[in-house]
Every structure is written in structure tokens, then in C-alpha cells.
Amino acid sequence: MFTDADLLEMHRRMVVIRGFEERVAALYRDGEVPGFVHLSIGQEASAVGACWPLAPTDVITSTHRGHGHCLAKGLDPLGMFAELMGRDQGTNRGRGGSMHIADPTVGIFGANGIVAAGLPIAVGAATAAQLRNDGSIAVAFFGDGAVAHGTFHEAINLAAVWRLPVIFFCENNGYAEFSPASAQHAASLEQRAAGYGVDYLAVDGNDVVATATVMTSALEATRAGRGPVVVEAATYRWHGHYEGDPQRYRSVDEVREWEARDPLLVSARQLQAAGVAEDALAVIQSSVALELDNAVEAARQLTPPAVTTLTDFVTRPRPERAEPPAPATDAPVFRTMDAIRNALEVELTSDERVFIAGIDVAAGGNVFGLMRGLHDQFGDRVRDTPISESAIVGLGVGAAMAGMRPVVELMYLDFLGVCLDQLLNQAAKLPFMTGGAAEMALTVRTQFGAGRSSGSQHSQSLEALLAHIPGLSVVMPSTPADAYGLLRAAIQDPNPVVFIENRLLYGMKGPQPPAEYILPIGKSAVVRPGSDITVVSVSRMVHEAVAAAEAVSDEGISVEVIDLRTVAPLDMAPILDSVHKTSRLLIAHEAVMQFGIGAEIAAVVAREAFWDLDAPIERVGAAATPPPYSPDLERAWLPDRDNIAETLRRLAAV
């Protein structure tokens, strides 16, 4: 099946990985590589064998022990040495380091410091391949410890349901960090694969030829449309979980037993049996050593990133958009729910890269029926998922990295905690950690809204949590026109955007803008002019603020109301201009007041416009309790126009 030239090249690639890791160990010991380092010495055959049959267009996701996978997929050792040393010319411009090396341009969607996090990202890349029908596949590397993680189950189940072209490649090295695999799992990986109806293949992960053979077979089946495959490679890491690990959890005899099964020795014996002279192996060893030594010296000469570039790659420049004229007052009337559906329909029609995925978004049109008919119109580009929030958001991350523009739905904002890793550590950070190489045109639609006794787990306004994450944009429209214009902007944006709708506004009616209407992200709007007090609000509370302003206007209090529209990034200029005019500020939001977005706005105004203020800054927000269920308690908990009006009167009297 493999020629002598193939066997020699496999051996050379393993020698590269072994030599790279040995040099990294020395560099780390000597303080030239900072941070954490997890080496894959002893696992070279699984990396090379798994990547051997891959095409350049195929994708891999990796683990914190990912150097070998990246090298086997084709990354340059010089760039990787430079990255580990924190150099600007490193693979990721010194932003990723050992655990996060990635190069999406060659199909490496990232080593990952979060256990099992790469699996749903690979599912996303495979979804993109399936939608494009381009014949590419994704391989998700993971360790035996990841099998206990919920994300593992969500990813494999979703891949099985959709019959995605993805291979889940387990490097079972016998230990999950410090714990033996035997103490971690009540069922074998083979049994788990059977439970998902997924093919399972086992292989000696220290035999590169056997691994390449099994992977070639798995890839052929996957490319032919047979769905995902689980491959389990038995292997062993010679070093500890991390460099510096005292390794008290395993015996010297055990390590020596596995060292006797050194993948390089196994390969050398196979080559010699095929008639390859020992001199050929010696030439490979010496040439690779010279190459790696030169790469280390070259990396040492490179410079770290300039401090002035600290904020580079956090977000991509978004399109410059002028504020369009407001919809005509005599325009046809539509509802917020119509606006959302219309925006999705326009983007699906105009851009083949756009697709929608989420729980019951296809057959049911989502829990509120916002997308009814879209699946009939666009087929597989509107997809129902299992109830698997981490897999849903993760597939969005992977598909976005593959150049798609996914719109994934998180049914309730309260469910953010279930999938926060994929937003916090993946979507928000991958563009930065890859030095700007990772695309992330991802839109996460979700909704919230208290006032209907939905209880503590279905009523929370959590925008401040998301706004605190660098790299995420957070949008919260208050009108049907804004919902249409901002959702279109979010889908077209090159950055990850969380689009938060208030379900109590779904039936709200307003003038319908023209089809080409798109609003700029990151721009607030003055929705009611005034001269005495500035009120800043967002989403449904904007309407409560306007109502309160109208209520106190008969008392001679002139209130200016500003709708943030976008929570992150905050547009402070109109707020500062307004405070300069009014000298008084009130911030009102539906979220719990403590540590909410009002605190950030107040801090900026206090710093930038302190001398304009004639009164203390006031805030109105929900009480510091979970949302209550009882209607009476919920009314007492949730701020409204009366609370805002009362605070306006107090401010006016100062």
C-alpha cells in the first residue's frame, strides 16, 4: 500500500516531531519558552499516521498536546519555535503559544487549552464541508480524558445525526492528566461509539504504518458519505502531563516498557525489513537535526511583538456604515418577529455562506415561530440540532473558521452557562490567539425577557457578562426596524456577534424600512431629545424610559433618551455630548443593577465628563436576586417606567 519513499517520509516526519519536542523541552528548561508546555514524545506515530492521508483542504483540531499534530499537518518548525518563544514572527504572532498553535490557512484550526473544545469546532468545519459538498473532511484529535467531557458527547451525537464528514481520533495514552484511564471511564470508547451508531476502529498508535492504513480506510468511508468514524490509537506519552510534572502516578518500569515500543524504533525496523539501508535513516536523522538546530537559532534572532500592537487582532475592522434615514412614518407596519425573519431571509438569499442551526429552528421555525417556512425555502441551510448548546455554538465557531457565516440560535440567554466556553475561550479568542488568521463571522441569536413569570432560569438579562469578554460584540435592538437593520449587520460582520432579542418585543409593531436597510454596529441613537436629564437604556427598557420621560414632561422636566442598541462596543460619544448639555445622567437596564453595564457607563462619564455633572449619576436596574416566579415578586424585582420616573424627579430636584 505504501512505497519505500512513503515509509521514509513517514519516518522523517516522526523524527521532526521527536527532535522538535526534545528541543522544546530544553528551551523550556532554560527559560527560553514561557508558559505551559505539554510534549508529545512517544506519540509521533499517531500524529503522522493520522495526518498522512489528509489533503491540504482537510481540517484538524488539536489538543493542548498539539505540536506533533501541527507538524504532521505541515506547519513550519521555525514558525512554531518562534511562537513558543513569543516572537512576533511566530505562527500566531506570539499570541497563542504552545497550547494554541493554529494556522487555518493550512487547515489547522487550533491546538486548544480546553479539554474536548476542539471536537465541536471540527463538527463545524465538517458542516461547512457538507454544505459546500467540497469533499473535505475534519479530524478532531482528543485524548482519552476528553471522553468524560460533555462536549465530547454533544459533538459526536450531532455529527452522527447529521452524518458529517468528521473523524474523531482518540490518542489513548493511558492517562487523563494524572489519573489512569481505567479510573475514568465505566464504558470503553468502542461501546460509546456503538451507542451513537458510529463506526469504531482501533489501531496500535505506535505503529505509523498501521495508523496511516486505518486512517486511509476511515477517510475513504467518510468521504463517501458514511458519516463520522471514531478511531482509537493506543499510545503513550513519555514525559509527564506537562513539563515539570513529578509523575508520581506511574512507575519507571511502565515508562520503560513503553519506551521499548518507541514509534521511531518500530518504524526503523519496518524500513529495514523493506530493505532500506541504515545509512538512509542516519541521513534523515542528521539532516533533520541540522534543520531544527538552524530553526532554533533563527527563532532566537526574531523579535517579540511590539507593545504598541497589544490590541491588534482582538476584532477585525467592521464595514463602515453611515446611519441610514429612519423608516418613513407612512411605511408599512411590521412586527419585531417579522423583522428578524425578514433579515434572515435576505441574508440567506444574498449569501450562500449563511446558514442557520439551532434547536427546532427548521421544522418548528424556532420556539416562537420566527423562522417558519425558511427550512422549506432553503433546505439544509436551516438545520435542526439536538439539544446541545456547546455543540451548537462550537459548530458555529468551526464553520466560521471555515469561511462560512453561521447564524446559530441559543434558545434562551439563560442557557449561556451551558456553552460559555465556546464563546469565551473559542469564538472570542481564536482570532486574537491566531494573530488574526482565524475568521470568525459568527452570529449567535438569543433572547431574554422578564415579566411573564418565566422564573429564575428563563428571565435573566446577562449582557454584561458577554460585554466583559474582549472580542465579542453584543447587540440588543429595541424596535422592529432596528432588529432588521442590526441583524443584517451582525450576519455580515467579520466578528462574533451575540444578538440579544427581548421576547416581549416580538409582537411590537413599527414602520418597516426598505430591504437594503442596514444599521452600523456600535452606534447608539438619541430616540427622544431633551435638555434637563440624560437617560441611557437598551432593549425593552428604552420604551420604559421614553414612557417615564413623557410622564415627567408635564412637570417641566425635559428628558433626553439614548438607545445604546449595541452594548459592546459601547458608543459613548452621544452620551457624553448629552451629559454636557443636561448635566444629569440616569442609566436604566433590565439586568440586575450591581456590576451591570450601567456601572461601566457611569465610570466613563465620571472620568470624561465629571465637570459637566451637577448631580450624582443614578442607575435603575433589577434587584440583586434571581428573577422571581411569583408575579407580585417579579413586579417588585423588575424595574419599570414608574421606577425611572421617580428617579428622574429626584435627579431634577438636586
C-alpha positions in Angstrom: 0.0 0.0 0.0 2.9 2.4 0.9 6.1 2.7 -1.1 9.5 2.8 0.4 9.5 6.5 -0.3 6.3 6.8 1.7 7.7 4.9 4.6 10.9 7.0 4.6 8.8 10.2 4.6 6.6 9.0 7.5 9.8 8.2 9.4 11.3 11.6 8.6 8.1 13.4 9.9 8.3 11.4 13.1 11.9 12.4 13.5 11.0 16.0 13.0 8.4 15.8 15.8 10.7 14.0 18.2 13.5 16.4 17.5 11.2 19.4 17.8 9.8 18.3 21.2 13.3 17.4 22.6 14.5 20.9 21.7 11.4 22.5 23.2 12.0 20.6 26.4 15.5 22.0 26.6 14.3 25.5 25.7 11.6 25.4 28.4 14.1 24.1 30.9 16.4 27.0 30.1 13.7 29.6 30.3 13.5 30.4 26.6 10.0 29.1 26.3 7.5 30.6 28.8 4.1 29.4 30.0 3.0 25.8 29.9 4.4 23.1 27.6 2.8 19.7 27.0 5.0 17.4 24.9 4.0 14.5 22.7 7.2 12.5 22.7 6.2 8.9 22.3 3.1 9.8 20.3 4.7 10.7 17.0 3.3 7.7 15.0 -0.3 8.6 15.9 0.1 12.2 14.7 1.9 11.3 11.5 -0.2 8.3 10.7 -3.5 10.2 11.3 -2.4 13.1 9.1 -0.7 11.1 6.4 -3.8 10.7 4.1 -5.2 14.2 4.7 -5.5 16.7 1.9 -4.4 20.3 2.3 -8.0 21.3 2.3 -8.9 18.9 5.2 -9.1 20.4 8.7 -7.7 19.2 12.1 -8.4 20.4 15.6 -6.0 19.5 18.3 -5.3 19.4 22.0 -3.0 21.1 24.5 -0.5 18.4 23.4 -0.7 19.5 19.8 2.8 20.2 18.5 3.0 16.8 16.7 -0.4 17.2 15.0 0.6 20.7 13.7 3.9 19.5 12.4 2.3 16.4 10.8 -0.2 18.6 9.1 2.5 20.7 7.6 3.4 23.6 9.9 6.9 25.0 9.6 9.1 24.3 12.7 10.7 27.7 12.6 7.4 29.4 12.9 6.4 27.1 15.8 9.7 27.6 17.6 9.2 31.4 17.2 5.7 31.1 18.5 6.7 29.2 21.6 9.4 31.8 22.3 6.7 34.5 22.0 8.1 36.1 18.8 6.1 38.4 16.5 7.2 36.2 13.5 5.8 33.1 15.2 3.0 31.1 13.7 0.4 33.1 15.6 2.4 36.4 16.0 3.3 35.4 19.6 -0.4 35.4 20.7 -1.1 31.7 21.0 1.9 29.9 22.5 2.3 26.2 23.0 -1.3 25.3 23.7 -2.9 27.4 21.0 -0.8 26.9 17.8 -3.0 27.2 14.7 -2.9 28.1 11.1 -6.4 28.0 9.5 -4.8 28.7 6.1 -3.5 25.1 6.0 -6.4 23.5 7.8 -5.1 23.6 11.4 -8.0 25.1 13.4 -6.0 25.1 16.5 -4.4 23.3 19.4 -6.7 24.0 22.3 -6.1 24.6 26.0 -9.7 23.5 26.9 -10.2 19.7 27.0 -12.6 18.5 24.3 -13.2 22.0 23.0 -11.9 21.2 19.5 -14.5 18.5 18.9 -17.5 20.7 18.2 -15.2 23.1 16.2 -14.3 20.1 14.0 -18.0 19.4 13.7 -18.4 23.0 12.4 -15.7 22.6 9.9 -17.3 19.3 8.7 -20.7 21.1 8.5 -19.1 23.6 6.2 -17.7 20.9 4.1 -21.0 19.1 3.9 -22.9 22.3 2.9 -20.3 23.1 0.2 -20.1 19.5 -0.9 -16.4 20.0 -1.5 -15.2 16.6 -0.4 -13.1 17.8 2.5 -13.2 16.2 6.0 -12.3 17.2 9.5 -10.3 15.3 12.1 -10.7 16.1 15.8 -7.8 14.9 17.9 -8.6 14.3 21.6 -7.2 12.4 24.5 -8.8 9.6 26.5 -9.6 12.1 29.3 -11.8 14.1 27.0 -14.2 11.2 26.7 -15.6 12.1 30.1 -16.5 15.6 28.9 -20.0 16.6 27.9 -18.7 18.4 24.8 -17.4 15.0 23.5 -20.8 13.5 23.7 -22.6 16.6 22.2 -20.1 16.7 19.3 -20.2 13.0 18.3 -24.0 12.8 18.7 -24.5 15.9 16.4 -22.1 14.5 13.9 -23.9 11.2 13.8 -27.3 12.8 13.4 -26.1 14.9 10.5 -23.8 12.2 9.1 -21.0 14.7 8.9 -17.6 14.0 7.3 -15.6 14.0 10.5 -13.2 11.6 12.2 -12.8 11.6 15.9 -9.3 10.5 16.6 -8.5 9.5 20.2 -4.9 9.3 21.3 -5.3 7.0 24.3 -2.1 7.4 26.1 -3.4 5.8 29.3 -3.7 8.9 31.4 -6.1 11.8 31.8 -3.6 14.3 33.3 -2.5 12.3 36.4 -5.3 9.7 36.5 -5.2 6.4 34.8 -7.8 5.8 32.1 -9.1 2.8 34.0 -10.3 5.0 36.8 -12.0 7.5 34.5 -14.5 5.5 32.4 -17.2 3.0 33.1 -17.5 2.1 29.4 -15.0 1.7 26.6 -14.7 4.1 23.7 -15.8 1.3 21.4 -19.0 0.9 23.4 -19.7 4.6 23.4 -19.2 4.8 19.6 -21.7 1.9 19.2 -24.2 3.9 21.3 -24.1 6.7 18.8 -24.3 4.4 15.8 -20.8 5.4 14.8 -18.2 3.1 13.3 -15.2 2.4 15.5 -11.6 1.4 14.6 -8.8 0.6 16.9 -5.1 0.8 16.0 -1.6 0.5 17.5 -0.8 4.2 17.8 2.9 3.5 18.0 2.9 1.9 14.5 2.8 4.7 11.9 2.1 2.3 9.0 -0.9 0.7 10.8 -2.2 4.1 11.8 -1.9 5.5 8.3 -3.6 2.4 6.9 -6.6 2.6 9.3 -6.9 6.4 8.7 -6.8 5.9 5.0 -9.7 3.4 5.3 -11.6 5.7 7.6 -11.2 8.7 5.3 -12.4 6.8 2.3 -15.5 5.8 4.2 -16.1 9.3 5.5 -15.6 11.0 2.1 -18.0 8.5 0.6 -20.7 9.8 2.9 -20.9 7.1 5.5 -20.7 9.6 8.3 -18.3 10.0 11.2 -15.8 7.5 12.5 -14.2 7.1 15.9 -10.6 5.9 15.7 -8.8 4.9 18.9 -5.0 4.8 18.8 -3.2 3.1 21.8 -0.1 5.1 22.5 1.9 6.6 25.4 3.5 9.9 26.4 7.0 9.5 27.7 7.0 12.8 29.5 4.6 14.0 32.2 1.3 15.7 31.6 3.3 19.0 31.5 7.0 19.8 31.6 7.9 19.7 35.3 5.3 17.1 36.2 6.8 15.0 39.0 5.0 11.9 37.6 4.3 10.2 40.9 1.3 8.5 39.4 3.2 6.0 37.2 6.2 3.7 37.6 9.6 3.8 36.0 9.0 0.2 34.7 5.8 1.2 33.0 7.6 4.1 31.2 10.5 1.9 30.2 8.1 -0.8 28.8 6.5 1.8 26.5 9.9 3.3 25.6 10.8 -0.2 24.3 7.9 0.3 21.8 9.3 3.6 20.6 7.4 4.6 17.4 10.7 5.5 15.7 12.2 2.1 16.5 9.1 0.4 15.2 9.4 2.4 12.0 13.1 1.8 11.6 12.5 -2.0 11.9 9.8 -1.8 9.2 12.1 0.1 6.9 15.0 -2.3 7.4 12.6 -5.2 6.7 11.7 -3.4 3.5 15.4 -3.3 2.5 16.1 0.3 3.4 19.7 0.7 4.5 20.6 2.1 7.9 22.6 4.8 6.3 19.4 6.3 4.9 17.9 6.5 8.4 21.1 8.2 9.6 21.0 10.7 6.8 17.4 11.6 7.8 18.4 11.9 11.5 21.3 14.2 10.8 19.5 16.4 8.2 16.5 16.9 10.5 18.8 17.7 13.4 20.5 20.4 11.3 17.2 21.8 10.1 15.8 22.0 13.6 19.0 23.5 15.1 19.0 26.2 12.5 15.3 26.8 13.1 16.0 27.3 16.8 18.9 29.7 16.2 16.8 31.6 13.6 13.9 31.9 16.1 16.2 33.2 18.8 17.1 36.1 16.5 13.5 37.2 16.0 11.8 40.0 18.0 8.8 39.9 20.3 5.6 41.7 19.3 5.8 45.5 19.8 3.9 46.6 22.9 2.1 49.1 20.7 0.4 46.1 19.0 -1.2 44.9 22.2 -4.8 45.4 21.0 -4.2 44.1 17.5 -6.3 41.1 16.3 -9.0 41.4 19.0 -11.5 42.3 16.4 -11.4 42.7 12.7 -12.3 46.1 11.2 -16.0 46.1 10.5 -17.6 47.7 7.5 -18.0 51.5 7.6 -21.7 52.2 7.5 -23.5 55.5 7.6 -26.7 55.8 9.7 -29.5 55.3 7.2 -32.6 57.5 7.2 -35.2 56.3 9.7 -38.1 54.4 8.1 -40.9 56.7 6.8 -43.7 57.2 9.2 -46.2 56.1 6.5 -44.2 52.9 5.7 -46.0 49.6 6.0 -46.1 48.3 9.6 -44.4 45.1 10.7 -43.5 43.3 13.9 -40.2 42.6 15.5 -40.7 38.9 14.8 -41.3 39.8 11.1 -38.1 41.9 11.1 -36.0 39.0 12.4 -37.4 36.6 9.8 -37.0 39.1 7.0 -33.4 39.8 7.9 -32.6 36.1 8.0 -34.3 35.5 4.7 -32.5 38.4 3.0 -29.1 37.2 4.2 -29.8 33.5 3.3 -30.8 34.7 -0.2 -27.9 37.0 -0.8 -25.0 35.0 0.6 -24.5 31.2 0.1 -22.2 31.2 3.1 -25.0 31.9 5.5 -26.8 29.0 7.3 -28.9 28.7 10.4 -28.6 26.0 13.1 -30.3 25.5 16.4 -32.9 23.7 18.4 -36.2 23.4 16.5 -35.3 26.2 14.1 -36.2 24.2 10.9 -39.2 22.0 11.4 -40.7 24.2 14.1 -39.4 27.6 12.9 -37.9 28.1 16.4 -39.8 28.1 19.8 -41.5 31.4 18.9 -42.2 30.5 15.2 -39.9 33.3 14.0 -38.5 31.3 11.2 -41.4 29.3 9.9 -41.0 28.5 6.2 -37.3 29.2 6.0 -36.4 25.5 6.0 -38.8 24.8 3.2 -37.2 27.7 1.2 -33.5 27.0 2.0 -33.4 23.3 2.8 -30.3 22.1 4.7 -29.1 25.6 5.2 -31.7 25.8 8.0 -30.9 22.9 10.3 -32.4 21.4 13.5 -29.8 20.4 16.1 -30.1 18.2 19.2 -30.4 20.0 22.5 -26.7 20.5 22.7 -25.8 24.1 23.3 -22.0 23.6 23.4 -22.1 21.7 20.1 -24.4 24.3 18.5 -22.1 27.2 19.3 -19.0 25.2 18.7 -20.2 24.2 15.2 -20.7 27.9 14.6 -17.1 28.6 15.6 -15.8 25.8 13.3 -18.0 26.8 10.4 -17.0 30.4 10.7 -13.3 29.4 10.7 -14.0 27.5 7.5 -15.3 30.7 5.9 -19.0 30.3 6.4 -21.3 32.9 8.1 -23.3 30.7 10.5 -26.2 32.0 12.5 -26.7 29.7 15.5 -29.5 30.0 18.0 -29.2 29.8 21.7 -32.9 29.3 22.7 -32.7 31.3 25.9 -30.0 33.7 27.0 -30.1 31.9 30.4 -28.5 28.9 28.7 -25.3 30.8 28.2 -23.7 29.0 31.0 -24.1 25.6 29.2 -22.0 26.8 26.2 -19.9 29.7 27.6 -16.6 28.1 26.8 -17.3 28.1 23.1 -18.0 31.9 23.3 -15.5 32.9 26.0 -12.5 30.8 25.0 -13.1 29.9 21.4 -15.1 32.5 19.3 -13.8 35.5 21.2 -10.2 34.4 21.5 -9.3 32.4 18.4 -8.9 35.5 16.1 -6.6 37.0 18.7 -4.7 33.8 19.5 -4.1 33.1 15.8 -2.6 36.6 15.2 -5.7 37.5 13.1 -5.6 34.4 10.9 -8.9 32.8 12.2 -12.1 34.0 10.5 -15.0 34.4 12.9 -18.0 35.8 11.2 -20.4 34.1 13.7 -23.8 35.3 14.8 -25.4 33.9 17.9 -29.0 34.8 18.2 -30.7 34.5 21.6 -33.5 36.1 23.6 -34.5 37.1 27.1 -37.2 39.0 28.8 -38.7 39.1 32.3 -42.3 40.0 33.2 -44.1 36.8 32.3 -43.3 34.6 35.4 -40.7 32.6 33.4 -38.7 32.1 36.6 -35.0 32.3 37.5 -33.6 30.2 34.7 -35.6 31.8 31.8 -35.6 35.5 32.5 -32.1 36.8 33.0 -30.5 39.8 31.3 -26.9 38.7 31.0 -25.5 41.2 28.5 -22.9 42.5 31.0 -21.3 39.1 31.3 -20.9 38.9 27.5 -19.8 42.5 27.2 -16.9 41.8 29.6 -15.4 39.4 27.0 -12.9 41.1 24.7 -13.6 40.0 21.1 -17.4 39.7 21.4 -19.8 42.2 20.1 -23.2 42.4 21.9 -26.3 43.9 20.1 -29.7 44.5 21.7 -32.3 46.1 19.4 -35.4 47.9 20.8 -37.6 48.4 17.7 -38.6 46.3 14.7 -36.6 48.4 12.3 -33.5 48.2 14.5 -33.9 44.5 14.8 -33.9 44.1 11.0 -31.0 46.5 10.4 -28.8 45.3 13.2 -29.4 41.6 12.5 -28.3 42.1 8.9 -25.3 44.0 10.1 -24.4 41.2 12.6 -24.6 38.5 9.9 -22.3 40.5 7.6 -19.9 41.4 10.3 -16.5 39.7 10.4 -16.5 39.4 14.2 -18.5 37.1 16.5 -21.7 38.9 17.4 -24.2 37.9 20.1 -27.6 39.3 19.0 -30.0 39.5 22.0 -33.7 39.9 21.4 -36.3 40.7 24.0 -39.2 38.2 23.6 -41.7 40.7 25.0 -41.0 42.9 21.9 -41.6 40.2 19.3 -45.2 41.4 18.8 -44.2 45.1 18.8 -45.2 47.0 15.6 -43.3 49.7 13.8 -42.6 51.1 10.4 -40.8 48.7 8.0 -37.6 50.0 6.5 -36.6 49.3 2.8 -35.0 45.9 2.2 -31.5 47.4 1.9 -31.7 48.9 5.4 -28.6 48.1 7.5 -27.6 49.8 10.7 -24.0 50.3 11.9 -22.9 48.1 14.8 -21.5 50.1 17.7 -23.6 53.2 17.3 -26.2 54.5 19.8 -29.1 56.7 18.9 -30.9 59.6 20.5 -34.6 58.5 20.4 -36.0 61.4 22.4 -34.4 64.8 22.6 -34.3 66.7 25.9 -32.4 69.3 27.9 -32.5 68.5 31.6 -31.6 64.9 32.2 -30.0 62.2 30.0 -31.4 58.6 30.3 -29.4 55.8 28.7 -31.1 52.5 28.2 -31.2 49.5 25.9 -33.7 46.9 24.5 -37.2 46.9 26.1 -36.2 49.3 28.8 -35.8 52.0 26.2 -39.6 52.1 25.9 -40.0 52.3 29.6 -37.5 55.2 29.7 -39.4 57.0 26.9 -42.7 56.5 28.8 -41.2 57.8 32.0 -39.8 60.8 30.1 -43.3 61.5 28.8 -44.8 61.2 32.3 -42.5 63.8 33.8 -42.6 66.2 30.9 -45.9 67.7 32.2 -43.9 68.5 35.4 -41.4 70.6 33.4 -38.7 68.0 33.2 -37.1 67.6 29.8 -35.5 64.2 29.3 -33.2 63.0 26.5 -33.3 59.2 26.0 -30.4 57.4 24.3 -30.8 53.9 23.0 -27.5 52.1 23.1 -28.5 49.5 20.5 -25.0 47.9 20.9 -23.7 47.1 24.3 -20.3 46.1 23.1 -18.6 48.1 21.8 -20.2 51.0 23.7 -20.8 54.2 21.8 -20.1 56.8 24.5 -19.8 59.9 22.3 -23.6 60.7 22.1 -23.8 60.0 25.9 -21.0 62.4 26.7 -22.5 65.0 24.4 -25.8 64.7 26.0 -24.5 64.9 29.5 -22.5 68.0 28.5 -25.9 69.5 27.7 -28.1 68.1 30.5 -25.6 67.8 33.4 -27.5 64.8 34.8 -27.4 61.1 33.9 -29.6 58.1 34.6 -28.8 54.6 33.3 -31.7 52.1 33.2 -31.4 48.4 32.3 -33.4 45.3 32.9 -30.4 43.4 34.3 -29.5 43.3 38.0 -28.1 46.7 38.8 -24.9 45.6 40.5 -22.0 45.2 38.1 -24.3 45.8 35.1 -23.5 47.8 32.0 -24.7 50.9 33.9 -21.6 50.7 36.1 -19.3 50.9 33.1 -21.2 53.8 31.5 -21.2 55.7 34.9 -17.4 55.1 35.3 -16.7 56.5 31.8 -18.9 59.6 32.3 -17.4 60.2 35.7 -14.0 60.2 34.2 -14.7 62.0 30.9 -17.5 64.4 31.9 -17.0 64.9 35.7 -17.1 68.7 35.5 -20.3 68.6 33.5 -22.2 66.8 36.2 -24.5 68.8 38.5 -25.8 65.7 40.3 -24.7 62.2 41.2 -25.1 59.6 38.4 -28.1 57.4 39.0 -28.9 53.8 38.0 -32.1 51.8 37.8 -31.9 48.1 37.4 -33.3 44.8 38.8 -32.9 43.9 42.4 -29.9 41.7 43.4 -31.8 38.5 43.4 -32.5 35.8 40.8 -35.7 36.6 38.8 -38.7 35.6 40.9 -41.6 33.4 39.7 -44.4 34.9 41.7 -46.0 37.8 39.6 -46.1 40.1 42.6 -42.4 39.4 43.4 -41.4 39.7 39.8 -43.1 43.1 39.5 -41.3 44.3 42.6 -38.0 43.0 41.2 -38.2 44.3 37.6 -37.6 48.0 37.0 -40.3 49.9 35.1 -41.3 53.3 33.9 -42.5 54.2 37.4 -39.1 53.5 38.9 -37.4 55.5 36.2 -39.9 58.4 36.6 -39.3 58.5 40.3 -35.5 58.6 39.8 -35.9 61.4 37.2 -37.9 63.5 39.7 -35.2 63.0 42.3 -32.5 64.0 39.9 -34.3 67.0 38.7 -34.6 68.2 42.3 -30.9 68.1 43.0 
